[in-house]
Amino acid sequence: MISPSKGFSGVSVHRLMDGDLVKRRDVVAVEEPLEIRLEQAVDGVLKHFPISITMRTPGEDFELAIGFLYAEGIIEKRDDVIQISYCHGEEPQNYNIVLVKLASGVEFDSEVLARNFYTNSSCGVCGKASLEAIDMKGYKAISDKNFQVTSSVIKKLPSVLRKKQGLFDRTGGIHAAGLFSGTGDSILIQEDVGRHNAVDKVIGQAFLKSMLPLENYILTVSGRTSFEILQKALVARVSVVVAVGAPSSLAVDLAEKFGMTLLGFTSRDGFNVYTGAERVKG
């Protein structure tokens, strides 16, 4: 029986050393396609709906699928999901298809989903990066400003996240997302070749642990913040997003519009507060 792939793989490379190319072994992050399919009983008949293909690092595939579905508004509560499994059929099991069985009352448009949700590990969901699309879904601003974080906690988050990146230690080529308490304790940490995949894994894990909404937690990401990452954080009701890198212009616009606190270029030396400075204490 084939087991799920590890998140890393050995390869042969030629390394320039002292002017000569020397053959040696190296370790790289695994990137493989994951198809997400929905299963639901329709008029007494069990039907399958393929809705997404994403390039991801194997590991926590169920959390990735659930986080994706939650961030896209397909599922809202734990009871919406009856079962999660790898797809079992006549084809050999390669652990690259996840089947999510939904409760009969969950409504979705399978044709729209299949048309709009082709993703890859670098760019996230393509073709709908606009604030108007978020407005149409009816998400409200995060108005509660009671959750505050000290600057000393914020400055240490990237180093805490980095210490828990086991795949990055092996490969040097992986992103991470972490959920932290207001005092800086790490709650959930996930890694993936895709920034948005790592966030989906964190949100999916929180969903399965019945932790949502996440207004009293900090989401920390190891790279830059894009529109997609802020969108996912908004749906999960994360009020504070901390990034090691820079935000995009749309990420700043979204955070400003929906009352989120967005920080970038975060290190032990300091950080930039792009929006929501009232949640940051000196």
C-alpha angles and dihedrals in degrees: 000000000000114000126210114280121260117242093251138047136195119243137177117245139171112235123199106234123169091341096310132099108238122191114232143148123265136180123233133184114260117241118189135157119261120196118203116207129184123217122198139157109247116186089340094309121110108231134185124219119191106209111161146022118194132174107235146155108261114249131083089025092157091054090048093052094046093046091051093049092047094047090051092051096245094121126029108173139027093255090062089073118067100174142351121204145145111267113266117199144122093297119086112271109254097162092236097114122069120195118204115193111209130203114258093249096060109106125206140148105242094191093053091047094050091048098047106034109071105131139173135198097261109042108028121210108002131209103025106069099138136114089228090065089055091048091054091058091059100236114165129220119264097245100169109104096176093100105084133171130204121236090239091059093046094051094055097048098086093052092047090049092047093053090058096051101105095165092049089054089057100039112017087217111089138096127224139203125192138187115219136184122240089262093054100259113148111239105169130008127186135174133203141150086247120066093212091046091057089052091048090052091053093047091045092050090049090049092052090048090051091239098132134149098053103198093130096051137078121232112211123189128192097222138024126323119242134186090263094055092049090047091054091046090051093052089051088047095240107168099190125046119183122191134186090212137038129295124235121242092253091050089055092046092051094047091049094047095049100040098252126149111234124188129181142180087034118180140136088279096057145283145238120252108210099174139001099030090166090079093057118086123198 
